[in-house]
Amino acid sequence: MPPIINKEMCISCGKCYDVCPHDVFYNSVEGEVPVVSYPEECWHEAACVAECPVGAIKLRTPLQMMISYME
């Protein structure tokens, strides 16, 4: 499940694509809202979520990951 960027909140700072270790935001242009080019490459490390200064990025946790943490 790819990261979801709230375009209304995003300030186009580019920190998310700078910090992403898997090039999920490949081909994003500086000064524009990032593009999720390779959603299948997202490993849900949440580096982009932590780096976003305005909280414009959320991750959808895949069901398989949610089930593994249920008690």
N, C-alpha and C positions, 0 to 999 in steps of 0.2 A: 504494500500500500504506500503510495507516494506521499511526500509532505504536501500539506495544503497551505497555500499562501493566501492570506486575506489581502487582496489587492487594495482595499480601502485603507488598511492600516499600514501597509508596506511603505517605507520611506526610500526604497531603492538604494540602500547603502552598500549592498554587495557583500556584506559580511557572511551571509549564508553560503554563497557559492565559493567564497574564499576558504571557508573552514571545512567544507564537505570533502571527506577523504575518498569518495567514490564517484565524483563528477556527475552527480544526479542533476545538477544545474548547468550542465555543459551548454555552451553557446549562449549563455545569458549575457546581456549587454549592460555595461556599467551605466548607472543612472536610470535604468528601467526596471520594472518588476521582474524578478527572476523567472526563468522558464524551467519547468521540471521536464528535462529532455529524456532522461533515462530513469523512469520511476522504478523499474525492476532492479536497479542497482542500489536502491536504498536499503541499508541494513538496520535501520531504526536506531542508530546510535544517538540521535537527538542533538548532535553538535550544532546543527543549524538552528534548532529551537533554542538552545542555550545561548547562542551567539546573537540572536535577533534582539536588538535593543528595545523594540516596541511590542514584542510578543505577537508578531504577525504570522508566525508559522506554527502549525499544529501537525502532529503525526497521528495517523489512524493506525492503531495496533491491529495486526492481522489476528483473526480468530484463533489460529493455532497457537500464537504466542500468549493470548489471553487465557486459554484453557490450561496451558502449562503452569500458570501461576495461581490457579484456583486451588483453594484448600478443600 
